Each structure stands twice: as C-alpha cells, then as structure tokens.
Amino acid sequence: MARNSKRPINFSEGVSAQLNGHVVTFSGKKGSMDLNVHEAVNVESNEEFILFSPANESKESISLTSTMRSLALNIIEGVSEGFEKKLEINGVGYRVKVNGNKIELSLGYSHPINYDLPEGISAESPSQTELVLSSSDKQLLGDVASKIRSFRPPEPYKGKGIKYSDEKIIRKESKKA
C-alpha cells in the first residue's frame, strides 16, 4: 500500500472538521465544504487531524483511500486560503469586463460573450487583458477557467486567444510562399 495514504492530515490554523457517517464537513475562514467519503474507505477524525484507511485490502479500496486523502487536502487548503487562477487575453481588441458575477468578453466575434459565474466563484479584472478567478473549490474553479478559455483558445501562429498566465504557447512558423 502507498505510504502517503497512511499519514494523517493535520488541520491548518482555523480549520475544523465534523464527521457524520461517511460525510466530512470542513469549516474555515473561507467557508465550509463537504466531502462524501466512499464506502470502501474508513475515516477517523478528531480536533487535530483526520485519517483515511482502506476498509479492506482490495486494490480499489487502497486507491480510493489515496484519492479521498487528496480531495480532503484540497478542501482544507480551499477553506483556509482559497485558490486562484489567472487568465491572460491576447489579441487586438480582445478585452474583458467584470460586472458583479457576470463577465463580458470581447474576443473578435460579432457579439460580446456574456458569462454568468456560478455561485462560489469570484472574478476581478486588474486590467482589460487580465482576469483573476478565485474560489475555495478547486474543481469548480478549474472547470470555470477551462470554460472561459474554451471561448477563444490560444492559436499557435499569432498567439491570440485566452490562456492561463503560466501556460507556454508553442508558436509555429507561418507558411513560406
């Protein structure tokens, strides 16, 4: 069995957990989130740590134990500090505007794209070509950032489009006549 899944997870400052059957509720300064633990995984919790262990010695149970541990680590980090994704918009006339929980994107189409942010996601735009998304739910944040990026993915010839700030676009050379 993987040794990493045997280690207990210590709570960071201000994070608490409540165990109710196979549902663990984590609370912190950024809110609270629930984790539904699979039946093939046993969970133990007190005020200082949480411990996941396989219910039996099957391969599925052992792998699900590591998965549940990783999900719990992400939730603990999310309710204590939160997550952030930065998107950059490259292109002539491409810009972003944030109004409350709505994002208006001008991406070279004949119409602007209006996107309503789901609950739990906040956005800000430090400049017209930058968008910063933040949330306590890592999975939801990644889904929303991917959806916004899909409106105009970066193209390899001029580099126009929406890209993550840490993404490297491999540029291609144009055709030679």
C-alpha positions as a Markdown table, in Angstrom:
| # | Residue | x | y | z |
|---|---|---|---|---|
| 1 | Met | 0.0 | 0.0 | 0.0 |
| 2 | Ala | 1.2 | 3.5 | -0.7 |
| 3 | Arg | 2.7 | 5.1 | 2.4 |
| 4 | Asn | 1.3 | 8.5 | 1.7 |
| 5 | Ser | -2.3 | 7.4 | 2.3 |
| 6 | Lys | -1.4 | 6.1 | 5.8 |
| 7 | Arg | -0.3 | 9.6 | 7.0 |
| 8 | Pro | -2.8 | 11.6 | 9.0 |
| 9 | Ile | -3.7 | 15.1 | 7.7 |
| 10 | Asn | -3.2 | 17.8 | 10.3 |
| 11 | Phe | -5.5 | 20.8 | 10.2 |
| 12 | Ser | -4.1 | 24.2 | 9.5 |
| 13 | Glu | -5.0 | 27.2 | 11.7 |
| 14 | Gly | -8.7 | 27.9 | 11.9 |
| 15 | Val | -9.9 | 24.7 | 10.1 |
| 16 | Ser | -12.2 | 22.2 | 11.8 |
| 17 | Ala | -13.8 | 19.0 | 10.6 |
| 18 | Gln | -17.0 | 17.2 | 11.7 |
| 19 | Leu | -17.6 | 13.6 | 10.8 |
| 20 | Asn | -21.2 | 12.5 | 10.2 |
| 21 | Gly | -21.2 | 8.9 | 8.9 |
| 22 | His | -19.4 | 9.0 | 5.6 |
| 23 | Val | -19.7 | 12.8 | 5.2 |
| 24 | Val | -16.9 | 15.0 | 6.5 |
| 25 | Thr | -17.7 | 18.8 | 6.8 |
| 26 | Phe | -14.7 | 21.1 | 6.8 |
| 27 | Ser | -15.1 | 24.6 | 8.0 |
| 28 | Gly | -12.6 | 27.5 | 7.7 |
| 29 | Lys | -12.4 | 31.3 | 7.3 |
| 30 | Lys | -13.3 | 31.0 | 3.5 |
| 31 | Gly | -16.5 | 28.9 | 4.2 |
| 32 | Ser | -17.4 | 25.3 | 4.6 |
| 33 | Met | -17.4 | 22.3 | 2.2 |
| 34 | Asp | -18.5 | 18.7 | 2.4 |
| 35 | Leu | -16.6 | 15.6 | 1.3 |
| 36 | Asn | -18.6 | 12.4 | 0.7 |
| 37 | Val | -16.2 | 9.6 | 1.6 |
| 38 | His | -16.6 | 6.3 | -0.4 |
| 39 | Glu | -17.8 | 3.2 | 1.4 |
| 40 | Ala | -14.5 | 1.4 | 0.6 |
| 41 | Val | -12.6 | 3.9 | 2.8 |
| 42 | Asn | -12.7 | 4.3 | 6.6 |
| 43 | Val | -12.3 | 7.7 | 8.1 |
| 44 | Glu | -11.3 | 8.8 | 11.6 |
| 45 | Ser | -11.3 | 12.4 | 12.8 |
| 46 | Asn | -10.7 | 14.5 | 15.9 |
| 47 | Glu | -9.9 | 18.2 | 16.6 |
| 48 | Glu | -6.3 | 17.9 | 15.4 |
| 49 | Phe | -6.2 | 15.5 | 12.4 |
| 50 | Ile | -8.1 | 13.3 | 10.0 |
| 51 | Leu | -7.0 | 9.8 | 9.0 |
| 52 | Phe | -8.2 | 7.8 | 6.0 |
| 53 | Ser | -7.6 | 4.0 | 5.8 |
| 54 | Pro | -8.8 | 1.3 | 3.4 |
| 55 | Ala | -11.9 | -0.7 | 4.5 |
| 56 | Asn | -10.3 | -3.9 | 3.0 |
| 57 | Glu | -7.2 | -4.9 | 1.2 |
| 58 | Ser | -8.6 | -4.7 | -2.3 |
| 59 | Lys | -6.8 | -2.6 | -5.0 |
| 60 | Glu | -9.8 | -0.4 | -5.4 |
| 61 | Ser | -10.1 | 0.4 | -1.7 |
| 62 | Ile | -6.4 | 1.2 | -1.5 |
| 63 | Ser | -6.5 | 3.6 | -4.5 |
| 64 | Leu | -9.7 | 5.3 | -3.2 |
| 65 | Thr | -8.0 | 5.9 | 0.1 |
| 66 | Ser | -5.3 | 8.0 | -1.6 |
| 67 | Thr | -8.0 | 9.8 | -3.7 |
| 68 | Met | -10.1 | 10.7 | -0.6 |
| 69 | Arg | -6.9 | 11.9 | 1.2 |
| 70 | Ser | -6.0 | 14.2 | -1.8 |
| 71 | Leu | -9.6 | 15.5 | -2.0 |
| 72 | Ala | -9.5 | 16.3 | 1.7 |
| 73 | Leu | -6.2 | 18.1 | 1.4 |
| 74 | Asn | -7.6 | 20.3 | -1.4 |
| 75 | Ile | -10.7 | 21.1 | 0.6 |
| 76 | Ile | -8.6 | 22.0 | 3.7 |
| 77 | Glu | -6.5 | 24.3 | 1.6 |
| 78 | Gly | -9.6 | 25.8 | -0.1 |
| 79 | Val | -11.5 | 26.6 | 3.2 |
| 80 | Ser | -8.3 | 28.1 | 4.8 |
| 81 | Glu | -6.6 | 30.0 | 1.9 |
| 82 | Gly | -8.6 | 29.6 | -1.3 |
| 83 | Phe | -7.4 | 29.0 | -4.8 |
| 84 | Glu | -6.8 | 31.4 | -7.7 |
| 85 | Lys | -6.5 | 31.1 | -11.5 |
| 86 | Lys | -5.1 | 33.9 | -13.7 |
| 87 | Leu | -6.1 | 34.2 | -17.4 |
| 88 | Glu | -4.5 | 36.4 | -19.9 |
| 89 | Ile | -6.2 | 37.7 | -23.1 |
| 90 | Asn | -4.0 | 38.3 | -26.1 |
| 91 | Gly | -5.2 | 39.9 | -29.3 |
| 92 | Val | -6.0 | 43.3 | -30.9 |
| 93 | Gly | -9.4 | 44.4 | -29.5 |
| 94 | Tyr | -9.7 | 41.5 | -27.1 |
| 95 | Arg | -10.8 | 42.6 | -23.6 |
| 96 | Val | -12.6 | 41.5 | -20.5 |
| 97 | Lys | -15.0 | 43.4 | -18.2 |
| 98 | Val | -16.3 | 42.2 | -14.9 |
| 99 | Asn | -19.7 | 43.3 | -13.5 |
| 100 | Gly | -20.6 | 41.6 | -10.3 |
| 101 | Asn | -20.9 | 37.9 | -11.1 |
| 102 | Lys | -21.0 | 38.5 | -14.9 |
| 103 | Ile | -18.1 | 38.5 | -17.2 |
| 104 | Glu | -18.3 | 40.3 | -20.6 |
| 105 | Leu | -15.6 | 39.1 | -23.1 |
| 106 | Ser | -14.9 | 40.8 | -26.4 |
| 107 | Leu | -12.9 | 38.2 | -28.4 |
| 108 | Gly | -13.2 | 39.3 | -32.0 |
| 109 | Tyr | -16.6 | 37.8 | -32.7 |
| 110 | Ser | -19.5 | 39.8 | -34.0 |
| 111 | His | -21.0 | 39.9 | -30.5 |
| 112 | Pro | -19.6 | 40.1 | -27.0 |
| 113 | Ile | -19.7 | 36.9 | -24.9 |
| 114 | Asn | -21.5 | 37.2 | -21.5 |
| 115 | Tyr | -20.7 | 34.5 | -19.0 |
| 116 | Asp | -22.5 | 34.2 | -15.6 |
| 117 | Leu | -20.2 | 33.0 | -12.9 |
| 118 | Pro | -21.5 | 30.1 | -10.8 |
| 119 | Glu | -22.0 | 30.5 | -7.1 |
| 120 | Gly | -18.7 | 30.3 | -5.1 |
| 121 | Ile | -16.6 | 31.9 | -7.8 |
| 122 | Ser | -15.4 | 35.5 | -7.7 |
| 123 | Ala | -13.7 | 37.4 | -10.5 |
| 124 | Glu | -11.7 | 40.6 | -10.8 |
| 125 | Ser | -10.0 | 42.3 | -13.7 |
| 126 | Pro | -6.9 | 44.2 | -12.8 |
| 127 | Ser | -6.6 | 45.3 | -16.5 |
| 128 | Gln | -8.6 | 44.8 | -19.7 |
| 129 | Thr | -6.5 | 41.9 | -20.7 |
| 130 | Glu | -6.2 | 40.0 | -17.3 |
| 131 | Leu | -8.8 | 38.0 | -15.5 |
| 132 | Val | -8.3 | 36.6 | -11.9 |
| 133 | Leu | -10.7 | 33.9 | -10.8 |
| 134 | Ser | -10.8 | 32.8 | -7.1 |
| 135 | Ser | -12.7 | 30.2 | -5.1 |
| 136 | Ser | -12.5 | 27.8 | -2.3 |
| 137 | Asp | -13.5 | 24.9 | -4.5 |
| 138 | Lys | -10.5 | 23.8 | -6.7 |
| 139 | Gln | -12.5 | 21.6 | -9.0 |
| 140 | Leu | -15.2 | 24.2 | -9.7 |
| 141 | Leu | -12.5 | 26.9 | -10.3 |
| 142 | Gly | -10.7 | 24.7 | -12.8 |
| 143 | Asp | -14.0 | 23.9 | -14.6 |
| 144 | Val | -14.9 | 27.6 | -14.9 |
| 145 | Ala | -11.4 | 28.7 | -16.0 |
| 146 | Ser | -11.4 | 25.9 | -18.7 |
| 147 | Lys | -14.9 | 27.0 | -19.9 |
| 148 | Ile | -13.8 | 30.7 | -20.2 |
| 149 | Arg | -10.6 | 29.6 | -22.0 |
| 150 | Ser | -12.7 | 27.5 | -24.5 |
| 151 | Phe | -14.4 | 30.6 | -25.8 |
| 152 | Arg | -11.2 | 31.5 | -27.7 |
| 153 | Pro | -8.3 | 29.1 | -27.1 |
| 154 | Pro | -4.8 | 30.4 | -28.0 |
| 155 | Glu | -3.8 | 29.7 | -31.6 |
| 156 | Pro | -0.2 | 28.8 | -32.4 |
| 157 | Tyr | 0.6 | 31.2 | -35.2 |
| 158 | Lys | -0.1 | 34.7 | -33.6 |
| 159 | Gly | -0.7 | 33.6 | -30.1 |
| 160 | Lys | -4.2 | 35.3 | -30.0 |
| 161 | Gly | -6.8 | 34.0 | -27.5 |
| 162 | Ile | -7.3 | 33.3 | -23.8 |
| 163 | Lys | -4.5 | 31.4 | -22.0 |
| 164 | Tyr | -3.5 | 30.7 | -18.4 |
| 165 | Ser | -0.9 | 33.0 | -17.1 |
| 166 | Asp | 1.6 | 30.2 | -16.5 |
| 167 | Glu | 0.8 | 28.5 | -19.8 |
| 168 | Lys | 3.5 | 28.4 | -22.5 |
| 169 | Ile | 2.2 | 28.6 | -26.1 |
| 170 | Ile | 4.5 | 26.9 | -28.6 |
| 171 | Arg | 4.5 | 29.2 | -31.7 |
| 172 | Lys | 4.5 | 27.8 | -35.2 |
| 173 | Glu | 6.1 | 29.4 | -38.2 |
| 174 | Ser | 3.7 | 30.6 | -40.9 |
| 175 | Lys | 3.8 | 29.3 | -44.5 |
| 176 | Lys | 6.5 | 30.4 | -46.8 |
| 177 | Ala | 5.5 | 31.4 | -50.3 |
